[in-house]
Amino acid sequence: MSDQVSSIDAVVTLREVTQDTLWSILNLQVSKEQEQFVASNAISIAQAHYSREAWFKAIYADETPVGFVMLAQDLDGGRYFLWRFMIDARYQRKSYGRKALQLVIEHVKLMPNANEFRLSYHKADGSPQPFYEKLGFRDTGRMLDDEYEMSLRL
């Protein structure tokens, strides 16, 4: 496995987290300033193992792990929520996050009764809100606990 991605033109894929890849995914980290916005991958993977609704994948650029994504999927109710999304600080601003989230959106579009994809975010300096808006998400005006909700019509 490479430690460096060769190009911003790298092929971005979503892959299973396996016993062989677990540590490389657990070692991915956002910048210190972004830690307030997303839980660690260790916490996310632990939560996923105790949730029937969790779907999670590692994000790769070519053969390098660069991020992590987790959804809460209510297949019967047709509700899909971006539970966690992170790109390691070393690999941000290379289009990997945008490409990965586009793959996730395509995944959700294929799910039963999918007509909306939701997420939430903290409003603060460095918030991911502008990133999500560029991908078509819009504020709903609703709050989820202490976070603002956004939605993408599918």
C-alpha positions in Angstrom: 0.0 0.0 0.0 1.3 3.4 -1.0 1.7 6.2 1.5 1.4 8.9 -1.1 -1.2 9.3 -3.8 0.4 10.1 -7.1 -2.1 12.6 -8.5 -5.2 14.5 -8.0 -6.5 12.5 -11.0 -6.3 9.3 -8.8 -9.3 6.9 -9.1 -11.4 7.2 -6.0 -13.2 4.1 -4.8 -15.2 3.0 -1.8 -13.9 -0.3 -0.2 -14.7 -2.6 2.6 -12.7 -2.2 5.8 -11.0 -5.5 6.4 -8.8 -7.0 9.0 -5.8 -6.2 6.7 -6.8 -2.6 6.2 -8.3 -1.7 9.6 -5.2 0.0 11.0 -4.6 2.1 8.0 -8.2 3.4 8.3 -7.9 3.9 12.0 -4.8 6.0 11.5 -6.5 8.5 9.2 -7.1 11.9 10.9 -8.6 15.2 10.1 -6.7 18.4 11.1 -6.8 19.6 14.7 -9.2 22.4 13.7 -11.7 19.8 12.1 -11.7 17.4 15.1 -14.8 19.2 16.5 -16.8 18.3 13.4 -16.3 14.5 13.1 -15.6 11.5 15.5 -12.6 9.4 15.0 -12.8 6.4 12.6 -12.2 4.1 15.6 -15.4 5.4 17.3 -17.3 5.3 14.0 -16.3 1.7 13.3 -17.2 0.6 16.8 -20.6 2.3 16.5 -21.2 0.7 13.2 -20.7 -2.8 14.6 -23.6 -2.2 17.1 -26.0 -0.5 14.6 -28.1 -2.5 12.2 -28.5 0.6 10.0 -24.8 1.4 9.6 -23.1 1.1 6.2 -19.4 2.1 6.1 -16.6 2.1 3.7 -13.0 3.2 3.4 -12.2 5.8 0.8 -9.2 5.1 -1.4 -7.4 7.2 -4.0 -5.8 4.6 -6.3 -4.3 2.2 -3.7 -4.0 4.7 -0.8 -6.6 4.9 2.0 -7.5 8.6 2.3 -10.8 8.7 4.2 -13.9 7.1 5.7 -17.6 7.3 5.2 -20.5 5.9 7.2 -24.3 6.1 6.5 -27.3 5.3 8.6 -29.7 3.5 6.3 -33.3 2.8 7.0 -34.0 0.6 4.0 -37.7 0.0 5.0 -38.4 3.7 5.6 -36.3 4.9 2.7 -34.3 7.2 5.0 -30.6 7.7 4.3 -28.3 9.9 6.4 -24.6 10.7 6.1 -23.5 9.7 9.6 -19.7 10.2 9.2 -17.5 11.5 6.4 -13.8 12.4 6.7 -10.8 12.8 4.5 -7.4 12.7 6.1 -5.8 16.1 6.5 -2.9 15.1 4.2 -5.3 14.3 1.3 -7.7 17.2 1.5 -8.1 19.7 -1.3 -7.4 17.1 -4.0 -11.0 16.4 -5.0 -11.0 13.0 -3.2 -13.8 14.1 -0.8 -16.0 15.4 -3.7 -15.4 12.2 -5.7 -16.1 10.0 -2.8 -19.3 11.8 -1.8 -20.5 11.6 -5.4 -20.0 7.8 -5.2 -22.0 7.7 -1.9 -24.8 9.7 -3.5 -24.9 7.3 -6.4 -25.1 4.4 -3.9 -28.0 6.0 -2.0 -29.9 6.7 -5.3 -29.9 2.9 -5.9 -31.3 2.1 -2.5 -35.0 1.2 -1.9 -37.4 4.2 -1.7 -34.5 6.7 -1.9 -35.7 10.2 -2.6 -33.7 12.2 -0.1 -30.3 12.1 1.4 -29.7 14.0 4.6 -26.7 15.1 6.7 -26.0 17.5 9.6 -23.1 19.8 10.4 -21.9 22.1 13.2 -21.9 25.8 12.2 -18.4 27.1 13.1 -15.3 28.4 11.3 -14.1 25.6 9.0 -17.6 24.0 8.8 -18.1 21.6 5.9 -21.3 23.4 4.9 -19.9 25.1 1.8 -18.5 21.7 0.6 -21.9 20.1 1.0 -23.6 23.0 -0.8 -21.4 22.6 -3.8 -22.6 19.0 -4.1 -26.3 20.1 -4.1 -27.2 19.8 -0.4 -29.5 22.5 1.0 -30.3 23.6 4.5 -33.7 22.3 5.7 -34.1 24.8 8.5 -34.3 21.9 11.0 -31.9 21.2 13.8 -30.7 17.7 14.9 -29.6 18.0 18.4 -27.1 20.9 18.1 -26.4 20.5 14.4 -28.0 22.0 11.3 -29.6 19.6 8.8 -29.1 19.6 5.1 -30.8 17.6 2.4 -30.2 16.5 -1.1 -33.3 15.6 -3.3 -32.5 12.5 -5.3 
